[in-house]
């Protein structure tokens, strides 16, 4: 029986957001007997609702509330109203993600110590390290069913992967395989194995790919300790005279304002909505926003150094067949400043359907070369670059002074300027990506600028010292003991790896900490 908690029940943990962070946290706490109310701005959608059509699925799933962009990044020019390609639904962007599940490398936990002072970068070491996170990564990989971990075999390689593999190995790359993916390679947990349909970004209709929407959320509800309120948009977190948070004001599915009291509030709305909520919760006691005595809320926004390379061959590849992200080259992921930049990057296969290819290959462009590329779509292979971008204080989420959302609340502005390190890394990755395809006879290669970001990180970062960040090593606000951040916004630095596995590992660890502290009477 699904739980139903009273608005005045101040013993509950209220979690804002139900994605990889919030959804996992809710389930983990519910399994430990903790009462949880999860507020989700979007609707509840399940595999039977997902649409195998790129544009229709984009309209069904995407977060399309009012947002503005600024800065010199390409997205601000090409997609000014869509800085992020994320999901507004129960399960959050875990519906849309490709499934790549990679652990951080040892040095990435200590970027400041490893890279030294980099001009213009606001580098900081995480207050945790590889050894501390190893058991939590084990739990996360088991939860997600990550291939090539435990006894789980890898997924098969589709044509897009085979082209990448042959080119990469021709260049001498060694760490080339079909990836550590949170996609069932065998039936598992009453979910099918991957059927290689190719619509991973549109929601997995088979349930083979892990998503909080149809794993952790229903598992948590089955305990009787979790109530999920969909179409419930958080407006403000309230606090008492002692500075402790007391609950969340939100708009329910009928458009009415409600206030849910809470013992603890956990913010897991992603790196744009989470700082926005804290900033919009300013009061006379917290004039700059909640948890913001450091002035760091909203700052240090990271979205990974990204870009794509597509190539045309003289024979069909049909890259859209099979998993969207079908394989990886990891040789460039290490730290080797001889290349002209700090940090590293991964090269991962990525196929886009024809509608998205038309939108993203050369946004706003038209002409002979563009038409020729689309004409050659069947013969095309593609890869995505994902690398560590550096935190900068000026890359940040602020509240718009002119644009409001549908509830009359200030919309977020997403400001991002590329750091010279990001540009050097992207140029190197474009060169290597094109070389991979040239090595197997590409007739044309197309380095493609970044799309709207799916990896949104930082903005409420973890720090040892309260003056350097927003939360401590547990994701607990330095300023407010019963306020937590539970999503990618707590990332101190971005690392080169896709972030979801780390978000999940941190959520499992945070649930353990919260439950323990509640039992001890400290929260």
N, C-alpha and C positions, 0 to 999 in steps of 0.2 A: 504494500500500500504506500503510495507516494505521500510524503509528509506535507503538512500544511501548518505553517507557523504564524502566530499572531504578530501583527505589526508592533505590538508593545512588548514582545518577548525580547528582553534585553540580554538574554543568555546566549543568543545565536551568534555565529560568525557570519558576517555578511561579506560575500565575495562579489566584486564587480567585474564581470566578464567570465566567459566559460570556455576559453580557448585552451591551448596547450598548457598554460600556466594555471589559469583559474579553474578550468575543468578538472585537471588532475588534482589540484589542491582540494577542491570540493569533495572529490571521491575519496581521496586519502584521509581527509578529516572525518568524513562520514563513516568510513570503515573502522575508524578508531572510536566511534560513538559520539563524536562531536556534532552538534546540531548546526546545520549550514543553510543559509538562504543565498542563492546565487541569482544575481540580477543580470539579465542579458538583454541588450538593446534590440537584438534581432529576433527573428522568428525561429521556431523549431523546424528544422528540415532534416529529413533522413534519406538514406540511399534511394528509396523509391521515389523521392521528390526531385532528385538531381536530374539535370538535363544534359544530355550528350550533344550540346551545341554551344559553341564558344560565346556567341553574343547573348543568347538567351540566358545561359548560365551566369554570365557576367552581370546581367541585370538582376537575376534572382539572388545572387550571393553577395555582391560587392557592397562595401561601405561607401555610400555615395552622398553622405551628409555634406553640408557646406564646409569646404576647407580652402585655404589659400596657400600659395607658395611664394618664396622669394629666394634670392641667392643666384649664384652663377651656374648651378647644375642644370643639365640638359632638360630634366623633367619639368623645371619651372617654365621653360619656354614651350615645350611640346604638350605638356599635360598639366597646365597651371591649376586646375581644379581637382586633380587626382594625383597627389603626391605619393599615395600608397595604394597598392593593389591587395587589399585585405578583405576579410569576410565579415558580414554583419548577420550572424545567425548563431544559434546554440552550437557550440563546438568551435566557434571563431575560425581563424585562418587554418586550423588543423583540418578543415574540410578541403581547403584549396592547396595546401602545401604539396610539394612533390614527393616527400617521404625521406629525403636524404638525412641520415642520422649519424653524425660524425662527432667524436670526442675532440675537445680542445687539445692542442699539443701542450707539453709541459711549459714551454717558454711563454705561451700566450696568456697564462695566468699572471705573468709578471712582466708586462710590456715595458713599463718604465725602467725597471732594472735591466731588462734585456736590450732595449733599443737606446737607452740614455735619453738625454734631452733632445727632442726634435722640435725645431722652431715652428711655432704656430700650433703645436699639438698640446692638448691638455692631458698628457699621459698619466696613468696611475696604475699601480699594481693592485690586482684583486686582493681582498683580505682572506682569500681561500686559495688552495693550490690543488695540483693534480692528485696528490695522495689523499687529501681530504675528500675529493669528489669521486674517487674511483669506485667506492661501494655504491654510491648513489647513481653513477652511470650504469653500473651492473643492473640495478633495479629498473632503471629507465629502459635499458635495452631489452630486458625481459618483458616489461609492460608493453613496449611498442612492437616486440617481435622482430627486432632488427636483424636483417640478413647478415651472414658472415660474422655473427656473434653467437655465443652459446653453441648449440649444435644445428643452427639454422643455415641451410645452404643459400647461396646467392641466387638472384633471379637470372633467367636466361638473357642472353644478349641479343637485342634486335639489330636491324640493319644500321640504324643510327650509331649504335655502340660499336658495331664491327668496323665501320669506317673510322671512327675515333681510335679504336684499339690499334688497327693496322698502321695508321699514320703516326700515332704516338710511339709505338714500338720501333717504327722505322727511324724515328728521331733519337731513339735510345732511352726513352722513358721506360721506367720499370714498374712503377706503382699504378697499374692500369687494371681496372676490374669493373664489374657491374654494380659496385657500390654497396654501402651499408644502408639498407633501405627499410623503413618501417612499413613494408608491404609484404604480406604473406607470400613466401615462396612455396609453402605447403599449407594445407588447411590447418587452422589454429584458432582456438577460442571461439568455436562455432562460427568462424568466418571463413569464407572461401579463400583459396589461393588466387593470386593475380591472374586475371583472364586476358591481360595484354590488350585491353580495349583502347587505351591511348587518351582517355579524358581524365587524367589524374587531377588537373587543375580545376575541373568542373565538379568535383566531388566523386568519390569512387562508388559507383552504383553496386559494386559487388561487396563492398565492405572489406575488401582485402587490405586496403591501406588503412593504417591506424588513424582514427580521428576521435577526439574527445566526444564528438556528437553522438556516436553509437557504441562507445566502449565505456569510458569513465563516467560519463553523465548517467546513463541508465544503471550502471553498477552502483553508483552512489545513491541513486533514488531507491534502488531495491533494498537498501539498508533501513529505510524509513527515517533516515537522518538528514536527507537533502531535499530541499524544495527549490526547483528552478522556476523563476518567473521570467518568461520570455517577453519580448516587446516591452521591456522595462528599462528605460533610459535614465541612468544616474545623472543628477544635476549638481548635487553638492553633498559633501560630507560635513556633518555638524559635530560640534564638540561642546564640552561643558566648561565651567569656570576653572576647573583644575587642568584644562588643556588636554583631556582624554577625549577621543572621538566617541560619539554616542549613537551614531547611525547614519543612514544614507537617505537623502531626499531624492525621489525619482518620479518619473512620469510613467504610469502603468499603461496597459494595452488599450484602455478606454480613454487615454489622454488626461487622466486625473493625476494630480500630485499626491504621492503617498510618502510616508516616512517610516522606514523600518529601523527600529532600535537594534543596537548591536553591542555585544561584549568586545568584539574585535572587528575591524574592517580591513579587508585585503583588496588592494586595487590591482586588477589584472586586465586592463582594457587596451593594452598595447602601448607602444612608445609615443603615440600621439595623444590618444584619449586619456591615458593615465596621468601625465603631467597636466593636461588640460583640466581634468577634474580637480586635481590638487590646487591649481592656480585659481580656478573658479570657486574654490572653497575658502577664499580669503575671508578674514574677519578682523575685528579690532585687535584681538590677541595675536593673530597670524596675518598681518597686513599684506605680506608678500605671497600668501598662499600657504596651505598646510605643508609641514615638513620642510620648509624652505628657509630656515635660518642661515643656511650656507649660500643661498642664492643660486643653488645648482639645479633646482627643479626646472625641467624643460631643456637644460643645457646638455652639451655633449651628445647631440643626436647623431646616430650612425646608421647607415643603410647599406653597408658593405660596398666595396669597390666592385662595380659590376659592369657588364657589357656582354655582347654576344658576338660570335663569329658564325656566319652561315657560308656554305660553299656549294657550288653547283658542279655536278659530275656529268660525264657523258652517258651514264646509265642510271636507271631509276634506283633510288634509295628508299623512298616512301617512309620517311623518318617518323611520320605520325603513327605508324603501327608499333604497338608495344608501349611500355612505360614511357612517360614524358621525360623523366630524368633516368636514363638507362645505363649510365656508366660514368666513370670518373678517372681523371689523371691527377695524382696527388704529389708528383715529384716536385712541383714548384711551391708546395705549401710551407716549406721550411723558411727559416730566417736566414737570408744570405745577402747582406748589404752590398756585395760586389755587383749585384744586378742594378744597383742605383736606387734602391728603396728598402725600407724596413718592412718586416712582416712578409707574408706569402699569400698565395692564391691557389684555388682549386679550379680545374677545368671540368665541367660536367655537361654531359649531353643534354640538350634541351630542344624539344620539337614544339613548334607552335602550329596550330591549324592555319588554314589559309586566311580566314578573317583577321586573326591577330597578327599574322605575318604582314598583311597589308597595312595594319595600323602601326606596327613596331619596327619594321625593317628600315624605314626611312621616314619618320613621322613628318607629315606635311609635304613630303616630296612627291614629285611625279616626273615622268620623263622616260626616255628610252631605256636607261639602265634599270630603273625600278620596274618597268613593265616587263623587261626581259627576265629579271629575277623571278617575278611572280609566274611568268610563263614557264619557268624551269622548276617550279615548286616540287614536282614529283622526283626530280633528280637532285634534290637538295638535302644536305645534312647540316646539323646545327649543334652548337655548344654554347654554354653560359659560363661566364667568368664570375667567380665569387672570391673576393679577397678581403683582407683586413683593411678597413679604413680607420683613420685615426680620429679620436675624439677631439673636437674643437669647441671651446666655450661658446663661440659665436654661432655654431650650428645648433639650432635650438627651436623648441616649440614655444610660441608666445600666443597670447590671446589677441585676436583681431580687434582693432578699434572700429572697424566699419562693417564687418560681416557677422551676422548672427545665424544660428541654426534654426531649425523648425520650432524649437522651444523658446526662442528668444535669448538664448545663451551665446556669449561670444564664441565664435568659431576659432579653431586653431590655425595659426599660420606656421607653416613648416619651412624653415630657412636652412639652406644647405649650400655651402661653397666647397668645391673640391680642394683638398689639400694637395700641394705639389707631389707628395708621396703617392696619393691616390692616382694622379695623372701618370706618374712614372710607372706605377704598377700596371695600370690599364694598358698603357702603350706596350709594355713588355708582354702582357698576356695576349693582346691583339696579334703581335708579331708571332708568338709561339703558336697560337691557335691557327693562324693562317698557314704557318709552316707545317703543322700536322696535316691539314687538308691538302696542301701542295704536295706533300710526300706521297699521297695516294692519288695524284692525278687530277686535282680540282681544276676545272676550266675557269672558274671565277670565285673569288672570296669576297665576303661582305662583312667588314667589321661594323658592328651595329651598336649605337649608343644605349645607355641604360634605359630600362623601362621604369614605370612607377614601382616604387620599392615594395618588395614583399618581406624583406628582412629589415625590421625597424627596431633599433636597439638604442640603449642609453636613455638619457633624459631624467632618470631617477637613480643614478648610479650608486653601486655599492662602494663603500670606502671604510678604511680603518679609522680615519680621522673625520669627525663630524663636519669639519669645515671644508672638506674636499668633496663631499657627496651628500646623498639623501638618505640612504639606508645602510645598516651594518651587514655583517656577514650572513645574517639570517633573513635579509630582506626587510628587517624591522626598521621603521623610521627612527633616525637618530633623535628626533625632537619629540616623538609621540609614541609611547611604548605599545599601545594597542592598535597601531596602524602599520600595515605591512604592504609591500609592493611584491607582486607575485608573477611578473611577466618579464619580457625581454628588456623592459626599460631599466631594470636593475643592473644590466650589464655594465661593468666598469670599462671594458674595451671589447671590441667586436670579434677578435680572432678571425681566422680565415674560413672557419667551418659554418655550415648551415646551422642556425641557432636552436632549432626546436628540441633536439635531444638534451641540450644543456638547460633549456627552460624547464623541461619535464623533470630532469634530475634535481634541479633546484627546488621545484615545487614539492617533490616527494620529501626532500630533506626539510623543507620549511614546514610541511605538515607535521613531521615528526617533532620538530622543535616546538611548534605552537601547541600541539596536544600535550607535550611534556610540561611546558610552562603553565598551561591551564590547570593540569593536574596538581602542579606544585603550588597553585594559587598565586603565581607571579603575574598572570594575565587575567 
